[in-house]
Amino acid sequence: MSKAALHFNYNLRRETKQDAQGQPRLSVTYPKYKEGEATVRKARVPASYEYVTEIYQTMITTPRQELKQLAEELKQQVPEPMHSMLEKESREDAIQKYKSRKLKETVICPPTCTEAELQTLMQSQRVQSTTSTRSTGTRSYKCRKCGQPKRGHVCPNNNSDET
């Protein structure tokens, strides 16, 4: 048996610490994942290791033959691994399912309009985008004062006294 499991099971139902009035003491923590919200639990007494001396006394006082018999009985009580309890699907059936699943057409999003409506919509979006952009597809920089394109532009509204 695992030492960690033995320790866990022995200390699972520890007593709660008490304050001077006999009320259970509470422990408050603030985990990061709760983003400031508190977690309140009863404070437990420290873990005990008394089970180690009990196991040692059992090992010393019990005859070796009886220990072997008990070990065999415990081995018989251990269940089979989980994967051995399941019925496995045959390899041929699994491959057949895979192939039939791959033959199906995957529809990500069902269409909400006809093809003609879609083409009309796309055409209107292209017309709107070409009016606001240059032929390269990027917006042109415009002067803040007069609104003319900046390329090679000298603004007539530029006052020399502002500089």
C-alpha positions in Angstrom: 0.0 0.0 0.0 1.2 3.5 -0.7 2.5 5.5 2.2 0.8 8.6 0.9 -2.6 6.9 0.7 -2.1 5.5 4.2 -1.3 8.9 5.6 -4.2 10.5 3.8 -6.7 7.9 5.0 -5.5 8.0 8.6 -5.7 11.9 8.8 -8.8 12.3 6.7 -11.2 13.0 9.6 -9.1 15.1 11.9 -10.7 17.0 14.7 -11.4 20.8 14.4 -9.3 23.2 16.5 -11.4 24.9 19.2 -11.1 28.5 20.6 -11.3 29.4 24.3 -15.2 29.4 24.2 -15.3 25.9 22.6 -16.2 27.3 19.2 -14.5 25.9 16.1 -11.6 28.0 14.8 -11.9 29.1 11.2 -9.1 29.6 8.7 -9.5 32.3 6.0 -7.5 32.3 2.8 -7.6 34.4 -0.3 -6.7 32.3 -3.4 -5.6 34.2 -6.5 -8.1 32.4 -8.7 -11.0 33.8 -6.7 -9.8 37.4 -7.3 -10.1 38.7 -3.8 -13.0 36.5 -2.6 -12.2 34.6 0.6 -12.3 30.9 1.3 -13.3 29.9 4.9 -12.6 26.5 6.3 -12.5 24.9 9.8 -9.0 24.8 11.2 -7.9 21.2 11.7 -5.5 19.8 14.3 -2.0 18.9 13.0 -1.6 15.6 11.1 -0.8 12.6 13.2 1.8 9.9 12.6 0.6 7.4 15.2 -0.2 4.9 12.5 3.6 4.3 11.9 4.0 2.9 15.4 0.8 0.8 15.0 2.2 -0.7 11.8 5.5 -1.4 13.4 3.9 -3.1 16.4 1.8 -5.2 14.0 4.9 -6.3 12.0 6.8 -7.3 15.2 4.0 -9.1 17.0 2.4 -11.0 14.1 4.0 -14.3 13.0 5.6 -14.2 9.5 3.3 -17.0 8.1 0.2 -15.0 9.1 1.5 -11.9 7.5 2.1 -13.8 4.2 -1.5 -15.2 4.4 -2.9 -11.7 5.0 -0.9 -10.3 2.1 -2.3 -13.0 -0.3 -5.9 -12.2 0.9 -5.4 -8.5 0.2 -4.0 -9.3 -3.3 -7.2 -11.2 -4.1 -9.3 -8.2 -3.0 -7.5 -5.8 -5.4 -9.7 -5.2 -8.5 -8.4 -5.6 -12.0 -7.2 -2.5 -13.8 -10.0 -0.4 -15.2 -9.0 -0.8 -18.8 -9.2 -4.6 -18.6 -12.9 -4.4 -17.4 -14.0 -2.5 -20.5 -15.2 -4.2 -23.7 -13.0 -3.1 -26.5 -14.5 -2.2 -29.9 -12.9 -4.3 -32.7 -10.2 -2.6 -34.8 -12.2 -3.1 -38.0 -15.3 -1.5 -36.5 -13.3 1.5 -35.3 -11.7 2.0 -38.7 -15.1 1.7 -40.4 -16.6 4.4 -38.1 -13.6 6.6 -38.8 -14.0 6.3 -42.6 -17.8 6.9 -42.5 -17.3 10.0 -40.3 -14.7 11.4 -42.7 -17.0 10.9 -45.7 -19.6 13.2 -44.2 -19.6 16.8 -45.3 -18.9 19.2 -42.4 -21.2 22.3 -42.5 -19.6 24.9 -40.3 -22.4 27.5 -40.6 -25.5 26.9 -42.6 -26.1 29.6 -45.2 -28.6 32.4 -44.3 -29.0 33.8 -47.8 -28.9 32.7 -51.4 -25.8 32.8 -53.5 -27.2 35.7 -55.5 -27.9 37.8 -52.4 -24.4 37.0 -51.1 -22.8 38.2 -54.4 -24.9 41.4 -54.3 -23.8 42.1 -50.7 -20.1 41.4 -51.5 -20.3 43.8 -54.5 -21.8 46.6 -52.4 -19.1 46.2 -49.8 -16.4 46.4 -52.5 -17.9 49.6 -53.8 -17.9 51.2 -50.4 -14.4 50.1 -49.6 -12.9 51.4 -52.9 -14.4 54.9 -52.3 -12.6 55.3 -49.0 -9.3 53.7 -49.9 -6.6 54.0 -52.6 -6.0 51.3 -55.2 -3.4 49.6 -52.9 -6.1 49.0 -50.2 -4.7 51.4 -47.6 -6.2 54.7 -46.5 -4.4 57.8 -47.7 -3.1 60.3 -45.2 -5.0 63.6 -45.3 -4.2 67.0 -44.0 -6.1 67.9 -40.8 -6.6 71.5 -41.7 -7.8 71.3 -45.3 -8.6 67.6 -45.9 -6.4 67.2 -49.0 -4.1 64.2 -49.5 -0.8 64.8 -47.8 1.5 63.4 -50.5 3.3 66.4 -52.0 0.9 68.7 -50.3 1.6 72.2 -49.0 -1.3 73.4 -47.0 -2.7 76.9 -47.8 -4.1 77.1 -44.3 -0.6 76.7 -42.7 0.3 79.8 -40.7 4.0 80.5 -40.4 3.6 82.1 -37.0 2.5 78.8 -35.3 5.9 77.2 -35.7 
